[in-house]
């Protein structure tokens, strides 16, 4: 399933780094940035995630929650 920029994403539930379930609906009323990356501890992905971290205040000022999603297990985060 392809989702276009600006289109509402379908509901989903995943486990976070603490193995807690998180659903897209948990962030209802907020803007959500879904940042997909292929794996932890790779140069490009680390740089990308650090950029999001370094700009969190900007995202927060826009009522935006950044969610990083990868295929890694919880212990790699």
mmCIF file of the N, C-alpha and C atoms, coordinates in Angstrom:
data_MODEL
# 
_entry.id   MODEL 
# 
loop_
_atom_site.group_PDB 
_atom_site.id 
_atom_site.type_symbol 
_atom_site.label_atom_id 
_atom_site.label_alt_id 
_atom_site.label_comp_id 
_atom_site.label_asym_id 
_atom_site.label_entity_id 
_atom_site.label_seq_id 
_atom_site.pdbx_PDB_ins_code 
_atom_site.Cartn_x 
_atom_site.Cartn_y 
_atom_site.Cartn_z 
_atom_site.occupancy 
_atom_site.B_iso_or_equiv 
_atom_site.pdbx_formal_charge 
_atom_site.auth_seq_id 
_atom_site.auth_comp_id 
_atom_site.auth_asym_id 
_atom_site.auth_atom_id 
_atom_site.pdbx_PDB_model_num 
ATOM 1   N N  . UNK A 1 1  ? 0.849  -1.172 0.000  1.00 0.00 ? 1  UNK A N  1 
ATOM 2   C CA . UNK A 1 1  ? 0.000  0.000  0.000  1.00 0.00 ? 1  UNK A CA 1 
ATOM 3   C C  . UNK A 1 1  ? 0.892  1.232  0.000  1.00 0.00 ? 1  UNK A C  1 
ATOM 4   N N  . UNK A 1 2  ? 0.646  2.117  -0.918 1.00 0.00 ? 2  UNK A N  1 
ATOM 5   C CA . UNK A 1 2  ? 1.393  3.369  -0.995 1.00 0.00 ? 2  UNK A CA 1 
ATOM 6   C C  . UNK A 1 2  ? 0.574  4.492  -0.373 1.00 0.00 ? 2  UNK A C  1 
ATOM 7   N N  . UNK A 1 3  ? 1.257  5.343  0.372  1.00 0.00 ? 3  UNK A N  1 
ATOM 8   C CA . UNK A 1 3  ? 0.622  6.512  0.975  1.00 0.00 ? 3  UNK A CA 1 
ATOM 9   C C  . UNK A 1 3  ? 1.350  7.738  0.435  1.00 0.00 ? 3  UNK A C  1 
ATOM 10  N N  . UNK A 1 4  ? 0.606  8.678  -0.062 1.00 0.00 ? 4  UNK A N  1 
ATOM 11  C CA . UNK A 1 4  ? 1.183  9.903  -0.617 1.00 0.00 ? 4  UNK A CA 1 
ATOM 12  C C  . UNK A 1 4  ? 1.449  10.915 0.497  1.00 0.00 ? 4  UNK A C  1 
ATOM 13  N N  . UNK A 1 5  ? 2.392  11.813 0.265  1.00 0.00 ? 5  UNK A N  1 
ATOM 14  C CA . UNK A 1 5  ? 2.682  12.883 1.214  1.00 0.00 ? 5  UNK A CA 1 
ATOM 15  C C  . UNK A 1 5  ? 1.402  13.671 1.461  1.00 0.00 ? 5  UNK A C  1 
ATOM 16  N N  . UNK A 1 6  ? 1.091  13.899 2.727  1.00 0.00 ? 6  UNK A N  1 
ATOM 17  C CA . UNK A 1 6  ? -0.102 14.647 3.105  1.00 0.00 ? 6  UNK A CA 1 
ATOM 18  C C  . UNK A 1 6  ? -1.343 13.799 3.250  1.00 0.00 ? 6  UNK A C  1 
ATOM 19  N N  . UNK A 1 7  ? -1.286 12.561 2.772  1.00 0.00 ? 7  UNK A N  1 
ATOM 20  C CA . UNK A 1 7  ? -2.428 11.652 2.894  1.00 0.00 ? 7  UNK A CA 1 
ATOM 21  C C  . UNK A 1 7  ? -2.449 11.063 4.304  1.00 0.00 ? 7  UNK A C  1 
ATOM 22  N N  . UNK A 1 8  ? -3.640 10.812 4.825  1.00 0.00 ? 8  UNK A N  1 
ATOM 23  C CA . UNK A 1 8  ? -3.767 10.203 6.144  1.00 0.00 ? 8  UNK A CA 1 
ATOM 24  C C  . UNK A 1 8  ? -3.273 8.763  6.094  1.00 0.00 ? 8  UNK A C  1 
ATOM 25  N N  . UNK A 1 9  ? -2.371 8.424  6.992  1.00 0.00 ? 9  UNK A N  1 
ATOM 26  C CA . UNK A 1 9  ? -1.834 7.059  7.055  1.00 0.00 ? 9  UNK A CA 1 
ATOM 27  C C  . UNK A 1 9  ? -2.854 6.133  7.703  1.00 0.00 ? 9  UNK A C  1 
ATOM 28  N N  . UNK A 1 10 ? -2.847 4.870  7.328  1.00 0.00 ? 10 UNK A N  1 
ATOM 29  C CA . UNK A 1 10 ? -3.751 3.913  7.968  1.00 0.00 ? 10 UNK A CA 1 
ATOM 30  C C  . UNK A 1 10 ? -3.311 3.660  9.411  1.00 0.00 ? 10 UNK A C  1 
ATOM 31  N N  . UNK A 1 11 ? -4.234 3.260  10.239 1.00 0.00 ? 11 UNK A N  1 
ATOM 32  C CA . UNK A 1 11 ? -3.925 2.935  11.641 1.00 0.00 ? 11 UNK A CA 1 
ATOM 33  C C  . UNK A 1 11 ? -2.946 1.767  11.680 1.00 0.00 ? 11 UNK A C  1 
ATOM 34  N N  . UNK A 1 12 ? -1.981 1.848  12.585 1.00 0.00 ? 12 UNK A N  1 
ATOM 35  C CA . UNK A 1 12 ? -1.054 0.733  12.802 1.00 0.00 ? 12 UNK A CA 1 
ATOM 36  C C  . UNK A 1 12 ? -0.602 0.744  14.248 1.00 0.00 ? 12 UNK A C  1 
ATOM 37  N N  . UNK A 1 13 ? -0.117 -0.390 14.703 1.00 0.00 ? 13 UNK A N  1 
ATOM 38  C CA . UNK A 1 13 ? 0.429  -0.538 16.051 1.00 0.00 ? 13 UNK A CA 1 
ATOM 39  C C  . UNK A 1 13 ? 1.771  -1.252 15.942 1.00 0.00 ? 13 UNK A C  1 
ATOM 40  N N  . UNK A 1 14 ? 2.785  -0.700 16.600 1.00 0.00 ? 14 UNK A N  1 
ATOM 41  C CA . UNK A 1 14 ? 4.124  -1.281 16.633 1.00 0.00 ? 14 UNK A CA 1 
ATOM 42  C C  . UNK A 1 14 ? 4.641  -1.221 18.063 1.00 0.00 ? 14 UNK A C  1 
ATOM 43  N N  . UNK A 1 15 ? 5.728  -1.932 18.328 1.00 0.00 ? 15 UNK A N  1 
ATOM 44  C CA . UNK A 1 15 ? 6.378  -1.861 19.636 1.00 0.00 ? 15 UNK A CA 1 
ATOM 45  C C  . UNK A 1 15 ? 7.483  -0.810 19.583 1.00 0.00 ? 15 UNK A C  1 
ATOM 46  N N  . UNK A 1 16 ? 7.610  -0.033 20.667 1.00 0.00 ? 16 UNK A N  1 
ATOM 47  C CA . UNK A 1 16 ? 8.665  0.975  20.720 1.00 0.00 ? 16 UNK A CA 1 
ATOM 48  C C  . UNK A 1 16 ? 9.940  0.370  21.305 1.00 0.00 ? 16 UNK A C  1 
ATOM 49  N N  . UNK A 1 17 ? 10.935 1.211  21.560 1.00 0.00 ? 17 UNK A N  1 
ATOM 50  C CA . UNK A 1 17 ? 12.218 0.752  22.074 1.00 0.00 ? 17 UNK A CA 1 
ATOM 51  C C  . UNK A 1 17 ? 12.113 0.134  23.460 1.00 0.00 ? 17 UNK A C  1 
ATOM 52  N N  . UNK A 1 18 ? 11.031 0.408  24.167 1.00 0.00 ? 18 UNK A N  1 
ATOM 53  C CA . UNK A 1 18 ? 10.807 -0.178 25.490 1.00 0.00 ? 18 UNK A CA 1 
ATOM 54  C C  . UNK A 1 18 ? 9.850  -1.364 25.422 1.00 0.00 ? 18 UNK A C  1 
ATOM 55  N N  . UNK A 1 19 ? 9.558  -1.809 24.203 1.00 0.00 ? 19 UNK A N  1 
ATOM 56  C CA . UNK A 1 19 ? 8.675  -2.943 23.927 1.00 0.00 ? 19 UNK A CA 1 
ATOM 57  C C  . UNK A 1 19 ? 7.224  -2.663 24.318 1.00 0.00 ? 19 UNK A C  1 
ATOM 58  N N  . UNK A 1 20 ? 6.877  -1.375 24.396 1.00 0.00 ? 20 UNK A N  1 
ATOM 59  C CA . UNK A 1 20 ? 5.498  -0.958 24.664 1.00 0.00 ? 20 UNK A CA 1 
ATOM 60  C C  . UNK A 1 20 ? 4.784  -0.777 23.327 1.00 0.00 ? 20 UNK A C  1 
ATOM 61  N N  . UNK A 1 21 ? 3.505  -1.129 23.296 1.00 0.00 ? 21 UNK A N  1 
ATOM 62  C CA . UNK A 1 21 ? 2.742  -0.946 22.066 1.00 0.00 ? 21 UNK A CA 1 
ATOM 63  C C  . UNK A 1 21 ? 2.415  0.529  21.865 1.00 0.00 ? 21 UNK A C  1 
ATOM 64  N N  . UNK A 1 22 ? 2.632  0.996  20.654 1.00 0.00 ? 22 UNK A N  1 
ATOM 65  C CA . UNK A 1 22 ? 2.308  2.368  20.265 1.00 0.00 ? 22 UNK A CA 1 
ATOM 66  C C  . UNK A 1 22 ? 1.486  2.302  18.985 1.00 0.00 ? 22 UNK A C  1 
ATOM 67  N N  . UNK A 1 23 ? 0.392  3.047  18.965 1.00 0.00 ? 23 UNK A N  1 
ATOM 68  C CA . UNK A 1 23 ? -0.469 3.104  17.787 1.00 0.00 ? 23 UNK A CA 1 
ATOM 69  C C  . UNK A 1 23 ? -0.465 4.513  17.223 1.00 0.00 ? 23 UNK A C  1 
ATOM 70  N N  . UNK A 1 24 ? -0.699 4.608  15.947 1.00 0.00 ? 24 UNK A N  1 
ATOM 71  C CA . UNK A 1 24 ? -0.770 5.928  15.328 1.00 0.00 ? 24 UNK A CA 1 
ATOM 72  C C  . UNK A 1 24 ? -1.838 6.774  16.003 1.00 0.00 ? 24 UNK A C  1 
ATOM 73  N N  . UNK A 1 25 ? -2.930 6.151  16.398 1.00 0.00 ? 25 UNK A N  1 
ATOM 74  C CA . UNK A 1 25 ? -4.025 6.894  17.043 1.00 0.00 ? 25 UNK A CA 1 
ATOM 75  C C  . UNK A 1 25 ? -3.621 7.472  18.398 1.00 0.00 ? 25 UNK A C  1 
ATOM 76  N N  . UNK A 1 26 ? -2.508 6.999  18.987 1.00 0.00 ? 26 UNK A N  1 
ATOM 77  C CA . UNK A 1 26 ? -2.009 7.577  20.242 1.00 0.00 ? 26 UNK A CA 1 
ATOM 78  C C  . UNK A 1 26 ? -1.620 9.046  20.055 1.00 0.00 ? 26 UNK A C  1 
ATOM 79  N N  . UNK A 1 27 ? -1.392 9.442  18.826 1.00 0.00 ? 27 UNK A N  1 
ATOM 80  C CA . UNK A 1 27 ? -0.915 10.787 18.522 1.00 0.00 ? 27 UNK A CA 1 
ATOM 81  C C  . UNK A 1 27 ? -1.991 11.634 17.844 1.00 0.00 ? 27 UNK A C  1 
ATOM 82  N N  . UNK A 1 28 ? -3.242 11.239 18.034 1.00 0.00 ? 28 UNK A N  1 
ATOM 83  C CA . UNK A 1 28 ? -4.359 11.965 17.423 1.00 0.00 ? 28 UNK A CA 1 
ATOM 84  C C  . UNK A 1 28 ? -4.313 13.435 17.854 1.00 0.00 ? 28 UNK A C  1 
ATOM 85  N N  . UNK A 1 29 ? -4.532 14.332 16.913 1.00 0.00 ? 29 UNK A N  1 
ATOM 86  C CA . UNK A 1 29 ? -4.492 15.762 17.194 1.00 0.00 ? 29 UNK A CA 1 
ATOM 87  C C  . UNK A 1 29 ? -3.119 16.373 17.018 1.00 0.00 ? 29 UNK A C  1 
ATOM 88  N N  . UNK A 1 30 ? -2.109 15.537 16.782 1.00 0.00 ? 30 UNK A N  1 
ATOM 89  C CA . UNK A 1 30 ? -0.756 16.024 16.539 1.00 0.00 ? 30 UNK A CA 1 
ATOM 90  C C  . UNK A 1 30 ? -0.377 15.751 15.087 1.00 0.00 ? 30 UNK A C  1 
ATOM 91  N N  . UNK A 1 31 ? 0.564  16.510 14.605 1.00 0.00 ? 31 UNK A N  1 
ATOM 92  C CA . UNK A 1 31 ? 1.191  16.175 13.329 1.00 0.00 ? 31 UNK A CA 1 
ATOM 93  C C  . UNK A 1 31 ? 2.191  15.063 13.604 1.00 0.00 ? 31 UNK A C  1 
ATOM 94  N N  . UNK A 1 32 ? 2.308  14.121 12.712 1.00 0.00 ? 32 UNK A N  1 
ATOM 95  C CA . UNK A 1 32 ? 3.217  12.994 12.905 1.00 0.00 ? 32 UNK A CA 1 
ATOM 96  C C  . UNK A 1 32 ? 4.152  12.897 11.707 1.00 0.00 ? 32 UNK A C  1 
ATOM 97  N N  . UNK A 1 33 ? 5.446  12.819 12.012 1.00 0.00 ? 33 UNK A N  1 
ATOM 98  C CA . UNK A 1 33 ? 6.462  12.593 10.991 1.00 0.00 ? 33 UNK A CA 1 
ATOM 99  C C  . UNK A 1 33 ? 6.912  11.146 11.138 1.00 0.00 ? 33 UNK A C  1 
ATOM 100 N N  . UNK A 1 34 ? 6.668  10.331 10.123 1.00 0.00 ? 34 UNK A N  1 
ATOM 101 C CA . UNK A 1 34 ? 7.115  8.942  10.128 1.00 0.00 ? 34 UNK A CA 1 
ATOM 102 C C  . UNK A 1 34 ? 8.451  8.884  9.397  1.00 0.00 ? 34 UNK A C  1 
ATOM 103 N N  . UNK A 1 35 ? 9.516  8.597  10.139 1.00 0.00 ? 35 UNK A N  1 
ATOM 104 C CA . UNK A 1 35 ? 10.862 8.553  9.567  1.00 0.00 ? 35 UNK A CA 1 
ATOM 105 C C  . UNK A 1 35 ? 11.302 7.093  9.485  1.00 0.00 ? 35 UNK A C  1 
ATOM 106 N N  . UNK A 1 36 ? 11.233 6.522  8.300  1.00 0.00 ? 36 UNK A N  1 
ATOM 107 C CA . UNK A 1 36 ? 11.633 5.132  8.093  1.00 0.00 ? 36 UNK A CA 1 
ATOM 108 C C  . UNK A 1 36 ? 13.119 5.076  7.788  1.00 0.00 ? 36 UNK A C  1 
ATOM 109 N N  . UNK A 1 37 ? 13.815 4.121  8.418  1.00 0.00 ? 37 UNK A N  1 
ATOM 110 C CA . UNK A 1 37 ? 15.234 3.939  8.126  1.00 0.00 ? 37 UNK A CA 1 
ATOM 111 C C  . UNK A 1 37 ? 15.549 2.449  8.179  1.00 0.00 ? 37 UNK A C  1 
ATOM 112 N N  . UNK A 1 38 ? 16.524 1.978  7.365  1.00 0.00 ? 38 UNK A N  1 
ATOM 113 C CA . UNK A 1 38 ? 16.747 0.541  7.235  1.00 0.00 ? 38 UNK A CA 1 
ATOM 114 C C  . UNK A 1 38 ? 17.424 -0.124 8.423  1.00 0.00 ? 38 UNK A C  1 
ATOM 115 N N  . UNK A 1 39 ? 18.216 0.589  9.202  1.00 0.00 ? 39 UNK A N  1 
ATOM 116 C CA . UNK A 1 39 ? 18.855 -0.086 10.324 1.00 0.00 ? 39 UNK A CA 1 
ATOM 117 C C  . UNK A 1 39 ? 19.659 0.845  11.203 1.00 0.00 ? 39 UNK A C  1 
ATOM 118 N N  . UNK A 1 40 ? 19.736 0.462  12.471 1.00 0.00 ? 40 UNK A N  1 
ATOM 119 C CA . UNK A 1 40 ? 20.540 1.224  13.427 1.00 0.00 ? 40 UNK A CA 1 
ATOM 120 C C  . UNK A 1 40 ? 22.023 0.975  13.155 1.00 0.00 ? 40 UNK A C  1 
ATOM 121 N N  . UNK A 1 41 ? 22.829 1.874  13.615 1.00 0.00 ? 41 UNK A N  1 
ATOM 122 C CA . UNK A 1 41 ? 24.288 1.757  13.557 1.00 0.00 ? 41 UNK A CA 1 
ATOM 123 C C  . UNK A 1 41 ? 24.842 1.781  12.137 1.00 0.00 ? 41 UNK A C  1 
ATOM 124 N N  . UNK A 1 42 ? 24.120 2.394  11.220 1.00 0.00 ? 42 UNK A N  1 
ATOM 125 C CA . UNK A 1 42 ? 24.653 2.617  9.880  1.00 0.00 ? 42 UNK A CA 1 
ATOM 126 C C  . UNK A 1 42 ? 24.844 4.121  9.729  1.00 0.00 ? 42 UNK A C  1 
ATOM 127 N N  . UNK A 1 43 ? 25.890 4.508  9.043  1.00 0.00 ? 43 UNK A N  1 
ATOM 128 C CA . UNK A 1 43 ? 26.260 5.925  8.968  1.00 0.00 ? 43 UNK A CA 1 
ATOM 129 C C  . UNK A 1 43 ? 25.145 6.852  8.534  1.00 0.00 ? 43 UNK A C  1 
ATOM 130 N N  . UNK A 1 44 ? 24.526 6.546  7.411  1.00 0.00 ? 44 UNK A N  1 
ATOM 131 C CA . UNK A 1 44 ? 23.474 7.418  6.893  1.00 0.00 ? 44 UNK A CA 1 
ATOM 132 C C  . UNK A 1 44 ? 22.278 7.495  7.813  1.00 0.00 ? 44 UNK A C  1 
ATOM 133 N N  . UNK A 1 45 ? 21.884 6.345  8.358  1.00 0.00 ? 45 UNK A N  1 
ATOM 134 C CA . UNK A 1 45 ? 20.707 6.316  9.240  1.00 0.00 ? 45 UNK A CA 1 
ATOM 135 C C  . UNK A 1 45 ? 20.976 7.056  10.541 1.00 0.00 ? 45 UNK A C  1 
ATOM 136 N N  . UNK A 1 46 ? 22.175 6.881  11.074 1.00 0.00 ? 46 UNK A N  1 
ATOM 137 C CA . UNK A 1 46 ? 22.530 7.577  12.308 1.00 0.00 ? 46 UNK A CA 1 
ATOM 138 C C  . UNK A 1 46 ? 22.495 9.084  12.080 1.00 0.00 ? 46 UNK A C  1 
ATOM 139 N N  . UNK A 1 47 ? 23.060 9.535  10.969 1.00 0.00 ? 47 UNK A N  1 
ATOM 140 C CA . UNK A 1 47 ? 23.049 10.963 10.646 1.00 0.00 ? 47 UNK A CA 1 
ATOM 141 C C  . UNK A 1 47 ? 21.625 11.478 10.513 1.00 0.00 ? 47 UNK A C  1 
ATOM 142 N N  . UNK A 1 48 ? 20.781 10.711 9.822  1.00 0.00 ? 48 UNK A N  1 
ATOM 143 C CA . UNK A 1 48 ? 19.389 11.124 9.624  1.00 0.00 ? 48 UNK A CA 1 
ATOM 144 C C  . UNK A 1 48 ? 18.661 11.249 10.960 1.00 0.00 ? 48 UNK A C  1 
ATOM 145 N N  . UNK A 1 49 ? 18.791 10.256 11.815 1.00 0.00 ? 49 UNK A N  1 
ATOM 146 C CA . UNK A 1 49 ? 18.088 10.284 13.100 1.00 0.00 ? 49 UNK A CA 1 
ATOM 147 C C  . UNK A 1 49 ? 18.640 11.381 14.005 1.00 0.00 ? 49 UNK A C  1 
ATOM 148 N N  . UNK A 1 50 ? 19.946 11.625 13.947 1.00 0.00 ? 50 UNK A N  1 
ATOM 149 C CA . UNK A 1 50 ? 20.532 12.712 14.742 1.00 0.00 ? 50 UNK A CA 1 
ATOM 150 C C  . UNK A 1 50 ? 20.015 14.069 14.273 1.00 0.00 ? 50 UNK A C  1 
ATOM 151 N N  . UNK A 1 51 ? 19.767 14.207 12.979 1.00 0.00 ? 51 UNK A N  1 
ATOM 152 C CA . UNK A 1 51 ? 19.201 15.454 12.461 1.00 0.00 ? 51 UNK A CA 1 
ATOM 153 C C  . UNK A 1 51 ? 17.808 15.680 13.028 1.00 0.00 ? 51 UNK A C  1 
ATOM 154 N N  . UNK A 1 52 ? 16.988 14.631 13.059 1.00 0.00 ? 52 UNK A N  1 
ATOM 155 C CA . UNK A 1 52 ? 15.665 14.762 13.678 1.00 0.00 ? 52 UNK A CA 1 
ATOM 156 C C  . UNK A 1 52 ? 15.805 15.144 15.150 1.00 0.00 ? 52 UNK A C  1 
ATOM 157 N N  . UNK A 1 53 ? 16.708 14.474 15.868 1.00 0.00 ? 53 UNK A N  1 
ATOM 158 C CA . UNK A 1 53 ? 16.927 14.770 17.289 1.00 0.00 ? 53 UNK A CA 1 
ATOM 159 C C  . UNK A 1 53 ? 17.341 16.223 17.490 1.00 0.00 ? 53 UNK A C  1 
ATOM 160 N N  . UNK A 1 54 ? 18.267 16.686 16.666 1.00 0.00 ? 54 UNK A N  1 
ATOM 161 C CA . UNK A 1 54 ? 18.784 18.046 16.811 1.00 0.00 ? 54 UNK A CA 1 
ATOM 162 C C  . UNK A 1 54 ? 17.736 19.110 16.504 1.00 0.00 ? 54 UNK A C  1 
ATOM 163 N N  . UNK A 1 55 ? 16.681 18.739 15.789 1.00 0.00 ? 55 UNK A N  1 
ATOM 164 C CA . UNK A 1 55 ? 15.634 19.693 15.423 1.00 0.00 ? 55 UNK A CA 1 
ATOM 165 C C  . UNK A 1 55 ? 14.312 19.421 16.132 1.00 0.00 ? 55 UNK A C  1 
ATOM 166 N N  . UNK A 1 56 ? 14.362 18.653 17.207 1.00 0.00 ? 56 UNK A N  1 
ATOM 167 C CA . UNK A 1 56 ? 13.128 18.310 17.918 1.00 0.00 ? 56 UNK A CA 1 
ATOM 168 C C  . UNK A 1 56 ? 12.356 19.531 18.390 1.00 0.00 ? 56 UNK A C  1 
ATOM 169 N N  . UNK A 1 57 ? 13.055 20.556 18.849 1.00 0.00 ? 57 UNK A N  1 
ATOM 170 C CA . UNK A 1 57 ? 12.348 21.767 19.300 1.00 0.00 ? 57 UNK A CA 1 
ATOM 171 C C  . UNK A 1 57 ? 11.515 22.367 18.178 1.00 0.00 ? 57 UNK A C  1 
ATOM 172 N N  . UNK A 1 58 ? 12.049 22.357 16.973 1.00 0.00 ? 58 UNK A N  1 
ATOM 173 C CA . UNK A 1 58 ? 11.302 22.880 15.821 1.00 0.00 ? 58 UNK A CA 1 
ATOM 174 C C  . UNK A 1 58 ? 10.057 22.033 15.562 1.00 0.00 ? 58 UNK A C  1 
ATOM 175 N N  . UNK A 1 59 ? 10.216 20.718 15.609 1.00 0.00 ? 59 UNK A N  1 
ATOM 176 C CA . UNK A 1 59 ? 9.064  19.837 15.411 1.00 0.00 ? 59 UNK A CA 1 
ATOM 177 C C  . UNK A 1 59 ? 8.040  20.043 16.518 1.00 0.00 ? 59 UNK A C  1 
ATOM 178 N N  . UNK A 1 60 ? 8.520  20.158 17.754 1.00 0.00 ? 60 UNK A N  1 
ATOM 179 C CA . UNK A 1 60 ? 7.604  20.370 18.879 1.00 0.00 ? 60 UNK A CA 1 
ATOM 180 C C  . UNK A 1 60 ? 6.819  21.667 18.715 1.00 0.00 ? 60 UNK A C  1 
ATOM 181 N N  . UNK A 1 61 ? 7.466  22.709 18.208 1.00 0.00 ? 61 UNK A N  1 
ATOM 182 C CA . UNK A 1 61 ? 6.777  23.992 18.029 1.00 0.00 ? 61 UNK A CA 1 
ATOM 183 C C  . UNK A 1 61 ? 5.681  23.901 16.966 1.00 0.00 ? 61 UNK A C  1 
ATOM 184 N N  . UNK A 1 62 ? 5.751  22.876 16.130 1.00 0.00 ? 62 UNK A N  1 
ATOM 185 C CA . UNK A 1 62 ? 4.736  22.646 15.094 1.00 0.00 ? 62 UNK A CA 1 
ATOM 186 C C  . UNK A 1 62 ? 3.742  21.564 15.513 1.00 0.00 ? 62 UNK A C  1 
ATOM 187 N N  . UNK A 1 63 ? 3.767  21.218 16.818 1.00 0.00 ? 63 UNK A N  1 
ATOM 188 C CA . UNK A 1 63 ? 2.900  20.159 17.341 1.00 0.00 ? 63 UNK A CA 1 
ATOM 189 C C  . UNK A 1 63 ? 3.102  18.860 16.564 1.00 0.00 ? 63 UNK A C  1 
ATOM 190 N N  . UNK A 1 64 ? 4.375  18.562 16.273 1.00 0.00 ? 64 UNK A N  1 
ATOM 191 C CA . UNK A 1 64 ? 4.706  17.372 15.494 1.00 0.00 ? 64 UNK A CA 1 
ATOM 192 C C  . UNK A 1 64 ? 5.493  16.381 16.339 1.00 0.00 ? 64 UNK A C  1 
ATOM 193 N N  . UNK A 1 65 ? 5.113  15.133 16.240 1.00 0.00 ? 65 UNK A N  1 
ATOM 194 C CA . UNK A 1 65 ? 5.796  14.032 16.905 1.00 0.00 ? 65 UNK A CA 1 
ATOM 195 C C  . UNK A 1 65 ? 6.585  13.269 15.843 1.00 0.00 ? 65 UNK A C  1 
ATOM 196 N N  . UNK A 1 66 ? 7.877  13.058 16.070 1.00 0.00 ? 66 UNK A N  1 
ATOM 197 C CA . UNK A 1 66 ? 8.708  12.311 15.130 1.00 0.00 ? 66 UNK A CA 1 
ATOM 198 C C  . UNK A 1 66 ? 8.796  10.869 15.604 1.00 0.00 ? 66 UNK A C  1 
ATOM 199 N N  . UNK A 1 67 ? 8.432  9.943  14.722 1.00 0.00 ? 67 UNK A N  1 
ATOM 200 C CA . UNK A 1 67 ? 8.502  8.519  15.029 1.00 0.00 ? 67 UNK A CA 1 
ATOM 201 C C  . UNK A 1 67 ? 9.483  7.862  14.067 1.00 0.00 ? 67 UNK A C  1 
ATOM 202 N N  . UNK A 1 68 ? 10.554 7.299  14.603 1.00 0.00 ? 68 UNK A N  1 
ATOM 203 C CA . UNK A 1 68 ? 11.525 6.578  13.785 1.00 0.00 ? 68 UNK A CA 1 
ATOM 204 C C  . UNK A 1 68 ? 11.142 5.114  13.722 1.00 0.00 ? 68 UNK A C  1 
ATOM 205 N N  . UNK A 1 69 ? 11.095 4.564  12.527 1.00 0.00 ? 69 UNK A N  1 
ATOM 206 C CA . UNK A 1 69 ? 10.656 3.184  12.332 1.00 0.00 ? 69 UNK A CA 1 
ATOM 207 C C  . UNK A 1 69 ? 11.708 2.440  11.515 1.00 0.00 ? 69 UNK A C  1 
ATOM 208 N N  . UNK A 1 70 ? 12.177 1.310  12.059 1.00 0.00 ? 70 UNK A N  1 
ATOM 209 C CA . UNK A 1 70 ? 13.136 0.475  11.336 1.00 0.00 ? 70 UNK A CA 1 
ATOM 210 C C  . UNK A 1 70 ? 12.768 -0.994 11.530 1.00 0.00 ? 70 UNK A C  1 
ATOM 211 N N  . UNK A 1 71 ? 13.508 -1.844 10.848 1.00 0.00 ? 71 UNK A N  1 
ATOM 212 C CA . UNK A 1 71 ? 13.274 -3.287 10.983 1.00 0.00 ? 71 UNK A CA 1 
ATOM 213 C C  . UNK A 1 71 ? 14.030 -3.868 12.170 1.00 0.00 ? 71 UNK A C  1 
ATOM 214 N N  . UNK A 1 72 ? 14.838 -3.066 12.837 1.00 0.00 ? 72 UNK A N  1 
ATOM 215 C CA . UNK A 1 72 ? 15.623 -3.534 13.979 1.00 0.00 ? 72 UNK A CA 1 
ATOM 216 C C  . UNK A 1 72 ? 14.737 -3.918 15.150 1.00 0.00 ? 72 UNK A C  1 
ATOM 217 N N  . UNK A 1 73 ? 15.249 -4.805 15.975 1.00 0.00 ? 73 UNK A N  1 
ATOM 218 C CA . UNK A 1 73 ? 14.560 -5.154 17.208 1.00 0.00 ? 73 UNK A CA 1 
ATOM 219 C C  . UNK A 1 73 ? 14.698 -4.046 18.236 1.00 0.00 ? 73 UNK A C  1 
ATOM 220 N N  . UNK A 1 74 ? 13.920 -4.150 19.294 1.00 0.00 ? 74 UNK A N  1 
ATOM 221 C CA . UNK A 1 74 ? 13.908 -3.116 20.337 1.00 0.00 ? 74 UNK A CA 1 
ATOM 222 C C  . UNK A 1 74 ? 15.280 -2.912 20.971 1.00 0.00 ? 74 UNK A C  1 
ATOM 223 N N  . UNK A 1 75 ? 16.067 -3.963 21.083 1.00 0.00 ? 75 UNK A N  1 
ATOM 224 C CA . UNK A 1 75 ? 17.346 -3.856 21.777 1.00 0.00 ? 75 UNK A CA 1 
ATOM 225 C C  . UNK A 1 75 ? 18.411 -3.135 20.950 1.00 0.00 ? 75 UNK A C  1 
ATOM 226 N N  . UNK A 1 76 ? 18.162 -2.948 19.664 1.00 0.00 ? 76 UNK A N  1 
ATOM 227 C CA . UNK A 1 76 ? 19.101 -2.204 18.817 1.00 0.00 ? 76 UNK A CA 1 
ATOM 228 C C  . UNK A 1 76 ? 18.882 -0.709 18.940 1.00 0.00 ? 76 UNK A C  1 
ATOM 229 N N  . UNK A 1 77 ? 17.807 -0.299 19.580 1.00 0.00 ? 77 UNK A N  1 
ATOM 230 C CA . UNK A 1 77 ? 17.483 1.114  19.671 1.00 0.00 ? 77 UNK A CA 1 
ATOM 231 C C  . UNK A 1 77 ? 18.081 1.657  20.927 1.00 0.00 ? 77 UNK A C  1 
# 
